[in-house]
Amino acid sequence: MLKKGSKLNSILTGSCPKCQNESMYSDKNPLHLTKVLKMNDHCSHCGLKYQIEPSFFYGAMYVSYGLNVAVGIAAFIISFVFFQTTIEKSFIAIVISLIVLFPFVLRLSRNLYINMFVSYDPKAGQK
C-alpha cells in the first residue's frame, strides 16, 4: 500500500515527494510542537528545494482548512449520531478533536500541498 513511488507514501510519511528517500521535516515527530513546522531547506538526496517559491506553504492553509472541516464533521457525526450526545457535547467533541489532531493536520496539509506540485522521479538523486 505504501510502496515507494506512490503519492500516498510521500503524503503519509512526510518524505521528499521527488525521491521519497528522506523526511522533509527536521524532526519526524509531529508531537514536538515547537518543531512541528521546521522543515529542511532541501532534500540531501535529490536536492529538491522544499520552499519552491517565497511563501509557498501559505497555500497549504487552504488544504488545512478543508482537512479541519472534515475532522469537525467526522467528530460531529461520531459523537451526535453514533453516541447520541447532545449538541453541546458534540461541539465539545469537535473542539477537542481539532486540538488533539492539530499537529497532524498541519503536517498532512503541507504534505498534500507539496505533492500537488512535485511528482515522484525514480531517477532523482542518482549519480
FISESE-84640 format. One record per residue: residue in three letters; chain; y, z, x of N, C-alpha, C, O, CB in turn. Coordinates in steps of 0.02 Angstrom, whole numbers, plus 32768, in hexadecimal, padded with zeros to 4 digits. Glycine has a CB too. Example, Ala and Ser with C-alpha at 12.3 -4.5 7.8 and 13.67 -1.06 7.14 Angstrom:
BEGIN
> ALA,A,7EE4,8186,8294,7F1F,8186,8267,7F5B,8186,8294,7F5A,81A7,82C8,7F20,81C4,8235
> SER,A,7F90,8162,8282,7FCB,8165,82AC,8002,818A,8285,8039,8192,829E,7FE2,811E,82C0
END
This chain:
BEGIN
> MET,A,7FC5,8000,8029,8000,8000,8000,803F,8000,802C,806D,7FD9,801F,8000,803C,7FD1
> LEU,A,8041,802B,805E,807C,802E,808A,806D,800C,80CC,8077,802B,8101,8092,8076,8094
> LYS,A,8057,7FCF,80CA,8048,7FAF,8109,8087,7F91,8126,80B6,7F7F,8102,8012,7F79,8100
> LYS,A,8088,7F8C,8168,80C2,7F73,818C,80D2,7F2C,8175,80A6,7F02,816F,80B5,7F75,81D8
> GLY,A,8111,7F21,8169,8128,7EDF,8153,813E,7EDE,810B,815F,7EAF,80F5,80F1,7EAD,815C
> SER,A,812D,7F12,80E5,8142,7F14,809F,8185,7F39,8099,8192,7F67,80BF,810D,7F35,8073
> LYS,A,81AD,7F23,806A,81EC,7F45,805D,81E0,7F8E,8049,8206,7FBB,805C,8214,7F21,8027
> LEU,A,81AB,7F99,8023,819C,7FDD,800B,8190,800C,8046,81A3,8046,8043,815F,7FDC,7FDD
> ASN,A,8170,7FF4,807A,8165,801C,80B5,81A7,8032,80D4,81B0,806D,80E3,813B,7FF6,80E9
> SER,A,81D4,8004,80DD,8215,8013,80FB,823E,8041,80CE,8260,806E,80E7,823B,7FD3,810A
> ILE,A,823C,8036,808D,8264,805E,805F,824B,80A5,805C,8273,80D4,805E,8262,803E,8019
> LEU,A,820A,80AF,8056,81EF,80F2,804E,81EC,811A,808F,81F0,8157,808D,81AA,80EF,8030
> THR,A,81E5,80F8,80C8,81E0,811C,8107,8223,8121,812B,822A,8149,8158,81AE,80FA,8134
> GLY,A,8254,80F9,8117,8295,80FA,8138,8293,80D9,817C,82BC,80E9,81A8,82AD,8141,813F
> SER,A,8264,80AC,8185,825E,808A,81C6,828C,804D,81C8,82A5,8037,8195,8215,8075,81D3
> CYS,A,8296,8034,8203,82C0,7FF9,820E,82A7,7FC1,81E1,826C,7FB0,81E3,82BF,7FE3,8259
> PRO,A,82D3,7FA2,81B9,82BC,7F6E,818B,82A7,7F2E,81AF,8283,7F05,8192,82F1,7F5F,8159
> LYS,A,82BE,7F24,81EC,82AF,7EE5,820F,826C,7EE9,8234,8244,7EBA,822F,82E6,7ED5,8241
> CYS,A,8260,7F20,8259,8221,7F24,827F,81F1,7F5A,8265,81B5,7F57,8272,8230,7F31,82C9
> GLN,A,820B,7F8A,8241,81E4,7FC1,8224,81BE,7FE9,8258,8186,8000,824C,81B4,7FA6,81EF
> ASN,A,81DB,7FF1,8294,81BB,8016,82C9,81D7,805B,82D4,81B5,8085,82F3,81BF,7FEF,8309
> GLU,A,8212,8069,82BD,822F,80AB,82C6,825C,80BE,828C,8271,8093,8266,8255,80AF,8308
> SER,A,8269,80FE,8286,8293,8117,8250,82DD,8105,825B,82F4,8103,8294,828B,8163,8249
> MET,A,8300,80F7,8226,8348,80EA,822B,836F,812B,8235,83A8,8129,824D,8361,80C6,81EC
> TYR,A,8352,8163,8224,8375,81A3,8224,8366,81CA,8264,832E,81C8,827E,8362,81CC,81E7
> SER,A,8398,81EE,827C,838E,8215,82B9,8361,8251,82AB,833E,8268,82D9,83D2,822D,82D4
> ASP,A,8360,826B,826E,8333,82A0,825A,830C,8287,821E,8329,8278,81EA,835A,82E3,824A
> LYS,A,82CA,8283,8224,82A1,8267,81EF,829D,8293,81B1,828E,827A,817A,825C,825A,8208
> ASN,A,82AB,82D3,81B8,82A4,8302,8180,82E3,8302,8155,8317,8319,816C,8294,8348,8199
> PRO,A,82E0,82EA,8117,831C,82E9,80EC,8331,832E,80D5,8367,8336,80B8,830F,82BD,80B1
> LEU,A,8308,8361,80E0,831B,83A4,80CA,8347,83C8,80FC,835F,83FF,80EE,82DC,83CE,80BE
> HIS,A,8353,83AB,8136,8385,83C5,8164,83C8,83AA,814D,83DE,8375,8163,8375,83B1,81B0
> LEU,A,83E8,83CE,8120,8421,83B3,80FB,845D,83A1,8127,8484,8375,8115,8437,83E5,80C8
> THR,A,8465,83C2,815F,849E,83B1,818A,8493,836E,81AD,84C3,8350,81C6,84AA,83E8,81BE
> LYS,A,8455,8357,81B0,8446,8318,81D3,842A,82E3,81A4,840D,82B1,81BB,8415,8325,820C
> VAL,A,8430,82EC,8163,840F,82C0,8134,8427,8277,813A,8400,8249,812E,841B,82D8,80ED
> LEU,A,8466,826C,814B,8480,8228,8150,848C,8211,8197,84A7,81DA,81A1,84C0,8223,812A
> LYS,A,8478,8238,81C8,8482,8224,820E,844F,81EE,8220,8412,81F9,821F,847A,8261,823F
> MET,A,8469,81B3,822F,843F,817A,823F,8449,8166,8287,847E,8172,82A5,844F,813E,8210
> ASN,A,8415,8147,82A3,841D,8129,82E5,844C,80ED,82DE,8451,80D0,82A8,83D7,8113,8303
> ASP,A,846E,80DB,8314,849B,80A2,8311,8475,8060,830A,848A,8033,82E5,84C6,809F,8350
> HIS,A,843E,805B,832D,8416,801E,832B,83CD,802F,8339,83BD,8065,8350,8430,7FEA,835E
> CYS,A,83A2,8000,832A,835A,8008,8337,834E,7FFD,8381,8361,7FCA,839D,8330,7FD7,830B
> SER,A,832D,802C,83A1,831F,8025,83E9,82E8,7FF2,83F6,82DE,7FDD,842F,830D,8069,8407
> HIS,A,82C3,7FE0,83C2,828C,7FB0,83CB,82A4,7F68,83C3,8298,7F3E,83EF,8255,7FBE,8399
> CYS,A,82C7,7F59,838D,82DC,7F14,8380,8327,7F09,8388,833E,7ECF,838A,82C8,7EFE,833B
> GLY,A,834E,7F3F,838E,8396,7F39,8398,83C0,7F30,8359,83FC,7F23,835E,83A3,7F00,83C4
> LEU,A,83A2,7F36,831E,83C8,7F2D,82E0,83FD,7F64,82DA,83EE,7F9F,82E0,8398,7F2F,82A3
> LYS,A,843A,7F4F,82CD,8471,7F7E,82C2,846F,7F92,8279,8476,7F67,824D,84B7,7F5F,82D6
> TYR,A,8466,7FD3,826B,845E,7FE9,8226,849F,7FE5,81FF,849F,7FD4,81C4,8444,8030,8225
> GLN,A,84D7,7FF5,821F,8518,7FF1,81FE,852D,7FA8,8205,8554,7F97,8231,854D,8022,821E
> ILE,A,8514,7F7D,81D9,851C,7F34,81DE,8566,7F21,81E1,8579,7EF4,8206,84FB,7F12,81A3
> GLU,A,858F,7F42,81BB,85D7,7F37,81BC,85F8,7F7A,81AE,85D7,7FA9,8197,85ED,7F01,8188
> PRO,A,8639,7F81,81BC,865A,7FC1,81AE,8652,7FD5,8164,865A,7FAB,8137,86A5,7FBE,81C1
> SER,A,8643,8013,815A,863A,802E,8116,8601,800D,80F0,8603,8008,80B3,867A,8027,80EE
> PHE,A,85CE,7FF5,8113,8596,7FD2,80F4,8574,7FFC,80BF,8563,7FE3,8089,8564,7FBD,8128
> PHE,A,8568,803C,80CD,8541,8065,80A0,8568,8080,8065,854D,80A7,803D,8524,809E,80C7
> TYR,A,85A8,806C,805D,85CB,807D,801F,85A8,805C,7FE3,85A9,8077,7FAC,8615,8068,8023
> GLY,A,858B,8023,7FEE,8566,8001,7FB8,8529,8028,7FA2,8512,8020,7F6A,8551,7FBC,7FCF
> ALA,A,850F,8053,7FCE,84D5,807C,7FBD,84E7,80B0,7F88,84BB,80CB,7F67,84BA,809F,7FFB
> MET,A,8527,80BD,7F7F,853C,80EC,7F4A,852A,80D1,7F05,8518,80F8,7ED9,8588,80FA,7F4E
> TYR,A,852E,8090,7EFC,851C,8073,7EBC,84D1,8079,7EB0,84BB,8087,7E78,8531,802A,7EB8
> VAL,A,84AA,8070,7EE4,8461,8078,7EE0,8452,80C1,7ED1,8426,80D0,7EA8,843E,8061,7F21
> SER,A,8475,80EF,7EF2,846C,8136,7EE7,847C,814A,7E9F,8459,8173,7E82,8497,815F,7F18
> TYR,A,84B0,812D,7E84,84C2,813A,7E3F,8489,8127,7E0F,8476,814E,7DE3,8502,8114,7E2C
> GLY,A,846D,80EB,7E19,8435,80D5,7DF0,83F9,8102,7DF7,83D8,8112,7DC5,8423,808E,7E01
> LEU,A,83E9,8116,7E34,83B0,8143,7E3F,83BB,8187,7E1E,838D,81A4,7E01,83A3,814C,7E89
> ASN,A,83F8,81A1,7E23,8407,81E1,7E03,8404,81DD,7DB7,83EF,820D,7D97,844C,81FA,7E19
> VAL,A,8419,81A6,7D9B,8413,819D,7D53,83C9,819D,7D3F,83B5,81BC,7D0E,8435,815B,7D3C
> ALA,A,83A0,817A,7D67,8358,8178,7D59,8339,81BD,7D5E,830F,81D0,7D35,8335,8147,7D89
> VAL,A,834D,81E4,7D90,8333,8229,7D98,8348,8253,7D5D,8320,827A,7D43,834C,8248,7DDB
> GLY,A,8387,824C,7D48,839F,8273,7D0F,837B,8262,7CCF,8369,828F,7CA8,83EA,8268,7D06
> ILE,A,836F,8223,7CC3,834B,820E,7C87,8303,8227,7C89,82E9,8240,7C57,834C,81C1,7C7F
> ALA,A,82E3,8222,7CC3,829F,823A,7CCA,829A,8286,7CC0,826C,829E,7C9F,8283,8228,7D10
> ALA,A,82CA,82AB,7CDB,82CB,82F4,7CD2,82D5,8305,7C88,82B6,8334,7C6F,8303,8314,7CFD
> PHE,A,8300,82E0,7C67,830C,82EE,7C1F,82CD,82E0,7BF7,82B9,8309,7BCD,8346,82C3,7C05
> ILE,A,82AE,82A7,7C03,8272,8295,7BDC,823A,82C8,7BE8,8219,82DD,7BB9,8259,824E,7BEF
> ILE,A,8230,82DB,7C27,81FC,830C,7C36,8209,834E,7C16,81DC,836C,7BF8,81F5,8315,7C82
> SER,A,8247,8366,7C1B,8256,83A9,7C00,825C,83A8,7BB4,8241,83D5,7B92,8296,83C4,7C1E
> PHE,A,827F,8377,7B98,828C,8378,7B50,8251,835F,7B27,823F,837D,7AF5,82C8,834E,7B40
> VAL,A,8233,8328,7B3D,81FD,830A,7B16,81BA,832B,7B23,8197,833E,7AF4,81F8,82BF,7B26
> PHE,A,81A8,8333,7B62,8166,834E,7B72,8162,839A,7B6C,8132,83B5,7B51,8153,8339,7BB8
> PHE,A,8196,83BD,7B85,8195,8406,7B81,81B9,8422,7B44,81B8,845E,7B37,81B4,8424,7BC0
> GLN,A,81D9,83F6,7B1E,81FB,8406,7ADF,822C,8440,7AE7,822B,8470,7AC1,81C8,8417,7AAA
> THR,A,8258,843A,7B1A,828B,846C,7B25,82C9,845A,7AFC,82CD,8425,7ADD,829C,8473,7B70
> THR,A,82FA,8486,7AFE,8339,8479,7ADB,8363,844A,7B05,8353,843C,7B40,8360,84BB,7ACD
> ILE,A,8398,8431,7AE7,83C6,8404,7B0C,83E5,8428,7B47,83EC,840C,7B7D,83FD,83EA,7ADC
> GLU,A,83F7,8467,7B3E,8416,848E,7B74,83E6,8495,7BAF,83FA,848C,7BE8,842A,84D3,7B5B
> LYS,A,83A7,84A5,7BA2,8376,84AC,7BD7,8366,8468,7BF7,8357,8464,7C32,8336,84CC,7BBD
> SER,A,8369,8434,7BD0,835F,83F1,7BEB,8398,83DF,7C1B,838D,83C0,7C4F,835A,83BD,7BB3
> PHE,A,83D5,83F1,7C09,840E,83E5,7C34,8407,840C,7C76,8416,83F1,7CAB,8450,83F9,7C10
> ILE,A,83F1,8449,7C71,83E5,8471,7CAE,83AF,8451,7CD8,83B4,8450,7D16,83D1,84B9,7C9B
> ALA,A,837B,8436,7CB9,8345,8414,7CDE,8360,83D6,7D03,834D,83C8,7D3B,830C,8400,7CAF
> ILE,A,838E,83B2,7CE2,83AC,8377,7D01,83D4,838C,7D3E,83CD,836E,7D74,83D9,8352,7CCF
> VAL,A,83FE,83BF,7D38,8428,83D6,7D6F,83FD,83EE,7DA9,840A,83DD,7DE3,8457,840E,7D58
> ILE,A,83CA,8416,7D9B,839E,8430,7DD0,8379,83F7,7DF3,8374,83F7,7E30,836C,8462,7DB3
> SER,A,8360,83C7,7DCD,833C,8390,7DEC,836A,8366,7E17,8355,834E,7E4C,831A,8365,7DB7
> LEU,A,83A8,835B,7E02,83D7,8335,7E2A,83E9,8359,7E6B,83F1,833A,7EA0,8417,8326,7E02
> ILE,A,83F0,839B,7E67,8400,83C2,7EA3,83C5,83C2,7ED4,83CE,83BA,7F10,8413,840A,7E90
> VAL,A,838A,83CC,7EBA,834E,83D0,7EE5,8340,838C,7F05,832D,8389,7F3F,8311,83E8,7EBC
> LEU,A,8348,8356,7EE0,8337,8314,7EF9,8371,82F0,7F1E,8369,82B8,7F35,8321,82E9,7EC1
> PHE,A,83AA,8312,7F23,83E6,82F5,7F42,83D9,82D6,7F86,83EB,829C,7F90,841A,832A,7F48
> PRO,A,83BB,82F9,7FB7,83B2,82D9,7FF9,8382,829E,7FF8,838B,826E,801E,8399,830C,802B
> PHE,A,8350,82A1,7FCD,8321,8269,7FC8,8341,822C,7FA9,8335,81F4,7FC0,82E4,827E,7FA0
> VAL,A,836A,8236,7F76,838D,81FE,7F56,83BF,81DF,7F86,83C8,81A2,7F86,83B0,8216,7F16
> LEU,A,83E1,8208,7FAE,8411,81EE,7FDE,83EF,81BE,800F,8406,8186,801A,8432,8227,8005
> ARG,A,83B8,81D5,802C,8395,81AB,805C,8375,816E,803B,8377,8137,8056,8360,81D4,8081
> LEU,A,8357,8178,8002,8337,8141,7FDF,836A,810A,7FCD,835B,80CF,7FD1,8314,815A,7FA0
> SER,A,83A6,811F,7FB8,83D9,80ED,7FA7,83EE,80C5,7FE4,83F8,8089,7FE0,8415,810F,7F86
> ARG,A,83F6,80E6,801D,8407,80C2,805A,83CF,8093,806F,83DA,805A,8083,8416,80F3,8094
> ASN,A,8391,80AB,8069,8358,8081,807B,8354,8043,804F,8349,800C,8067,8316,80AA,8076
> LEU,A,835D,804D,800E,835C,8015,7FDF,8394,7FE4,7FEE,8389,7FA7,7FEE,8362,802E,7F97
> TYR,A,83CF,7FFE,7FFC,8409,7FD3,8006,8402,7FA7,8044,840F,7F6B,8042,8448,7FFD,800C
> ILE,A,83ED,7FC5,807C,83E8,7F9D,80B9,83AE,7F6B,80B3,83B1,7F35,80D1,83DD,7FCA,80F6
> ASN,A,837A,7F7C,808D,8343,7F4E,8084,8354,7F14,8055,832F,7EE3,8053,8307,7F73,8068
> MET,A,838B,7F18,8031,83A3,7EDF,800A,83BE,7EA8,8036,83BF,7E6D,8023,83D8,7EF6,7FD8
> PHE,A,83D5,7EBB,8072,83F7,7E8B,809E,83CF,7E78,80DC,83DC,7E43,80FA,8439,7EA7,80B3
> VAL,A,83A0,7EA1,80F0,8379,7E94,812D,8330,7E8D,811B,8314,7EB8,80F8,8384,7ECD,8162
> SER,A,8311,7E59,8133,82CA,7E4C,8126,82A0,7E5A,8164,82B9,7E5A,819C,82BF,7E04,810E
> TYR,A,8261,7E67,8158,8232,7E74,818F,8227,7E34,81B8,821F,7DFE,819C,81EE,7E8D,8173
> ASP,A,8226,7E3D,81F9,8219,7E06,8227,81E2,7E1C,8257,81EF,7E46,8282,8259,7DF1,824E
> PRO,A,81A5,7E01,8250,816E,7E18,827B,8179,7E0A,82C5,8158,7E29,82EF,812E,7DF7,8265
> LYS,A,81A7,7DDD,82D6,81B4,7DCD,831B,81EF,7DF5,8338,8200,7DEC,8372,81C2,7D84,8322
> ALA,A,820D,7E20,8310,8247,7E46,8326,8233,7E77,835D,8203,7E9C,8356,8267,7E6C,82EB
> GLY,A,8259,7E77,8392,824E,7EA6,83C9,8218,7E91,83FA,820C,7EB5,842B,823D,7EE7,83AD
> GLN,A,81F7,7E5A,83EE,81C3,7E43,841D,81E4,7E21,8459,8216,7DFE,8452,8190,7E14,83FB
> LYS,A,81C7,7E2B,8492,81E4,7E0D,84CE,81BE,7DD0,84E4,81D0,7DB1,8516,81E6,7E40,8506
END
